[in-house]
Structures are given as C-alpha cells and as structure tokens.
C-alpha cells in the first residue's frame, strides 16, 4: 500500500484571493497537499532563513521570558509595525520591495506576565536558492500547556500530535483576536496580520485533512525529520510537531524555505 496520499484543498476564492493576497502581503495560498513518511533530507546550503527576522522569537523562552524581556526586542526594526493588547504583542514586517512579509507574536500569562506562547512566520516570493529564486513559507510556534490541555492530550482518542496541531491553530486564532481594536494604525497592522494568519491556518487545515485520511502518519510528526507533504503552490514541505513536558512546538517549512536536517532538530525547548 502506498505511503503517500493527496488531499484536494479548498480554493478560497482562487484567483480573487490569489491577487488580493499578493497585493497585501505578497503571497497567494490555495491549499492542497500529500503527506509522506519521514525521510532524511539535507540541502547543500543551511537555510536558517533570515535569522535576524526571527531573533525576537528565538530569544524568547517559554516559561522563562517575561514581559520586560520581550518588549525591548520585538518590533525594533524600521520595517516593522507594532500592535499589542494587555496580554499579546505582535510585530509585522514587510520588505521594501514587497516580496517578503513576516511577523512575530508573543502571548503572556494574564497575571504572572511570563511568556506562554510565541509564533514566528515569514513568506517570501523570491528566496534565493542556488541560481534560482523560489517561493518559501516558514511557521514556528511554541505554547505552554496547562493541566486541562495536558489531560486532553492524554485522554483524547485522537493521536496526540493531531490534538497539538489543533490547539496551535486555535491558540493562534485566539491571540490574534485578542489584538482587535485600537487606533487606525494598529487596525491596519492587525488587518495585515489577519491575512498572514489566514494563510497559516489554511496550511494547518490542509495538513489536518491529510492526517484524517492517514492518521498513522501523525505519530511520525515528532520524528526529528517530521513528515513531508506537497503543497500545490509552494511545492515540497515539512511539518514537525512534538512536546517536552508541558511545552509543545510546531515547525512548518514549505518550498524554498525547506530546512536542513540540522534546523529541523533545532529547538530551545527544555
């Protein structure tokens, strides 16, 4: 029996969404993928892509970093706009040419002010890869799980990695919603942020639809190489989902931003 399957993605307004999204954040997304068993995958060049863009994300540690640690780091680039609520802060950036967009978002505990979730996203139309330029996507997320969430992961009939993916999707939506309102400037930033989050959620939903058909593959998402899937716009992709203690993490790479073996294993979870 084949270890590969394909899922047809919803079109989401196809051409209308395609051109509208490029106009706002230089990207289109029409979901569709096939998931495969993990496989060793090494590129000749180390794509620890735009490390300076993810610096605030990388330096923020779940359970350890506090509000005073994060706020001086986030949104410091002249190409980034900052928006925040009482418990969530996000910075959104876009390159001068408009080919690349990214955001970092951090959520804090309501009373203790420690970091409980963090996200980083970048998409680029013109990633340099050898002698060519290609379309690439990267998403990283980490979240602290409370007792109720840990119990749900243990007790659910779903495979744990699928439950974690759904939790990440829902937490991402909740944190973006928490940023609603504010000034006209922040509202504009949040509108662009919402479009980026829509893309991430579409990719997550595509992966989940594929796993519904072959749930056994979900158990392999915690492998250092994760599992592979094909996206009809970005091409080849990788997703890894794993947890250590009460912290869970998700990594997704697509197209020209596929990671090296070394990067997929890289994590600051302790």
C-alpha positions in Angstrom: 0.0 0.0 0.0 1.3 3.4 -0.9 2.5 5.6 2.0 1.5 8.8 0.1 -1.9 10.4 -0.3 -3.2 13.6 -1.7 -5.9 15.9 -0.4 -7.6 18.4 -2.6 -7.6 21.8 -0.9 -10.5 24.3 -1.0 -9.9 27.1 -3.4 -10.9 30.0 -1.1 -11.9 32.3 -4.0 -8.9 31.0 -6.1 -7.8 33.9 -8.4 -9.5 36.7 -6.3 -7.8 35.5 -3.1 -4.5 35.0 -5.0 -4.2 38.5 -6.4 -5.7 40.1 -3.3 -3.2 38.4 -1.0 -0.2 39.3 -3.2 -1.3 42.9 -3.1 -1.3 42.9 0.7 1.4 40.5 1.8 3.0 39.3 -1.4 1.6 35.8 -1.3 -1.1 33.5 -2.5 -2.4 30.4 -0.9 -4.5 27.6 -2.4 -4.3 24.6 -0.2 -3.6 21.1 -1.2 -1.0 18.5 -0.1 0.1 14.9 0.2 1.7 13.7 3.3 4.5 11.1 3.3 6.6 9.1 5.7 9.6 10.9 7.2 12.7 10.8 5.2 16.3 12.1 5.6 16.5 15.4 3.8 19.6 17.5 3.6 20.2 20.6 1.5 23.7 21.8 0.4 23.0 25.2 2.0 21.9 25.9 5.6 18.6 27.7 5.4 18.4 29.1 8.8 16.5 31.7 6.9 16.7 35.4 7.8 17.9 34.8 11.3 17.7 38.5 12.1 14.0 38.4 11.4 13.4 35.6 13.9 15.7 37.0 16.6 12.9 38.1 18.9 11.2 34.7 18.6 14.5 32.8 19.1 15.5 34.8 22.2 12.1 34.4 23.8 11.8 31.3 26.0 8.5 29.8 27.1 8.1 29.9 30.9 11.3 31.9 31.4 11.0 35.1 29.5 8.9 37.9 31.0 7.2 41.0 29.5 10.2 43.1 30.3 12.4 40.7 28.4 10.3 40.6 25.3 9.1 44.2 24.7 12.5 45.7 24.2 13.3 43.1 21.5 10.1 43.0 19.4 9.2 45.4 16.7 12.6 47.1 16.8 13.3 47.0 13.0 12.4 50.1 11.0 10.5 47.8 8.7 8.2 46.5 11.4 4.9 47.8 12.9 3.9 47.0 16.5 0.5 46.2 17.8 -0.4 45.0 21.3 -3.2 44.3 23.8 -3.0 43.6 27.5 -1.7 40.1 27.0 -0.5 39.8 23.4 2.2 41.8 21.4 2.9 41.4 17.7 5.2 43.0 15.2 4.6 42.8 11.5 7.2 43.5 8.8 7.3 43.8 5.1 10.3 44.2 2.8 10.7 47.5 0.8 10.1 45.6 -2.4 7.1 43.9 -1.0 8.3 40.4 -1.8 8.7 39.3 1.8 6.4 39.6 4.8 6.8 38.3 8.4 5.5 38.6 11.9 6.5 37.7 15.5 3.7 37.4 18.1 4.0 36.6 21.8 1.3 35.9 24.4 1.8 36.4 28.1 0.1 34.9 31.2 -2.6 37.2 32.3 -1.3 37.6 35.9 2.3 36.2 36.0 3.4 38.1 32.9 5.5 35.2 31.7 5.5 34.0 28.1 3.1 31.2 27.4 3.0 31.2 23.6 5.2 32.6 20.8 4.9 32.5 17.0 7.1 33.4 14.0 6.1 33.5 10.4 7.8 34.5 7.1 6.9 34.1 3.5 9.0 35.2 0.6 8.3 35.2 -3.2 12.0 35.4 -4.1 14.1 33.2 -1.9 17.5 32.7 -3.4 18.2 29.0 -3.8 21.2 28.2 -5.9 20.9 30.0 -9.2 17.1 30.4 -8.9 14.6 32.2 -6.8 11.5 30.5 -5.4 8.5 30.9 -3.1 9.0 29.9 0.5 7.0 29.7 3.7 8.1 29.2 7.3 6.0 28.9 10.5 7.2 28.2 14.1 5.1 28.1 17.2 5.5 27.1 20.8 2.9 27.0 23.6 2.7 26.2 27.3 0.0 23.7 28.0 -2.0 23.9 31.2 -3.3 21.0 33.2 -6.6 20.8 31.4 -4.8 20.8 28.0 -2.4 18.1 29.0 -5.3 16.0 30.2 -7.0 16.5 26.9 -3.9 15.4 25.0 -3.6 12.3 27.2 -7.3 11.4 27.1 -8.4 12.2 23.6 -8.9 9.3 21.1 -7.0 11.4 18.6 -3.3 10.9 18.1 -1.5 13.4 20.4 0.2 15.3 17.6 -3.1 15.9 15.8 -4.5 17.4 19.1 -1.4 19.6 19.4 -1.8 20.9 15.8 -5.5 21.8 16.5 -4.6 23.5 19.8 -1.9 25.6 18.0 -4.5 26.6 15.3 -7.0 27.6 17.9 -4.5 29.5 20.1 -3.2 31.4 17.1 -6.7 32.5 16.3 -7.4 33.4 19.9 -4.3 35.5 20.2 -4.9 37.4 17.0 -8.5 38.1 18.1 -7.1 39.5 21.4 -5.3 42.2 19.4 -8.6 43.5 17.9 -9.5 47.2 18.2 -7.1 50.1 18.8 -6.0 53.0 16.7 -6.4 53.3 12.9 -2.7 52.5 12.6 -2.9 49.4 14.7 -6.1 48.3 13.0 -4.3 48.4 9.7 -1.4 46.4 11.1 -3.9 43.8 12.5 -5.7 43.6 9.2 -2.4 42.6 7.5 -1.6 40.3 10.4 -5.0 38.6 10.0 -4.2 37.8 6.3 -1.0 36.2 7.3 -2.7 34.1 10.0 -5.4 33.1 7.5 -2.6 31.6 5.3 -1.1 29.7 8.3 -4.5 28.3 9.3 -5.1 27.2 5.7 -1.9 25.3 5.7 -2.7 23.7 9.1 -6.1 22.7 7.9 -4.6 21.2 4.8 -2.3 19.1 6.9 -5.1 18.1 9.2 -7.3 17.0 6.3 -4.4 14.8 5.1 -3.9 13.3 8.5 -7.6 12.5 8.7 -7.1 10.1 5.8 -3.9 8.6 7.1 -3.8 9.2 10.9 -0.9 6.7 11.3 1.4 9.3 9.8 0.7 11.7 12.7 2.7 9.6 15.1 5.7 10.3 12.9 5.4 14.0 13.1 7.5 14.1 16.3 10.5 12.5 14.5 13.4 14.9 14.0 12.6 15.0 10.3 8.9 15.3 10.8 6.8 14.3 7.8 6.7 15.6 4.3 3.9 17.0 2.2 3.4 18.6 -1.2 1.6 22.0 -1.5 0.2 23.0 -4.9 1.7 26.5 -4.7 4.8 26.1 -2.5 5.8 22.6 -3.6 7.5 20.3 -1.1 7.1 20.9 2.6 7.9 19.5 6.1 5.9 19.6 9.3 7.1 18.6 12.8 5.0 18.5 16.0 6.4 17.5 19.3 6.3 18.2 23.1 8.6 18.2 26.0 7.0 18.3 29.4 4.2 20.9 29.2 5.6 22.8 26.2 4.5 21.9 22.7 6.0 23.1 19.4 5.1 23.1 15.7 7.5 23.7 12.8 6.4 24.0 9.2 8.6 24.8 6.1 7.4 24.9 2.5 9.0 25.4 -0.9 12.3 27.3 -1.0 12.4 27.5 2.8 12.7 23.8 3.5 15.1 23.3 6.4 18.2 21.3 6.7 18.2 18.2 8.9 20.1 20.3 11.5 17.5 23.0 11.6 14.6 20.7 12.0 16.1 19.4 15.2 17.0 22.8 16.5 14.7 23.8 19.4 15.1 25.7 22.7 12.5 23.5 24.5 13.9 22.3 27.8 
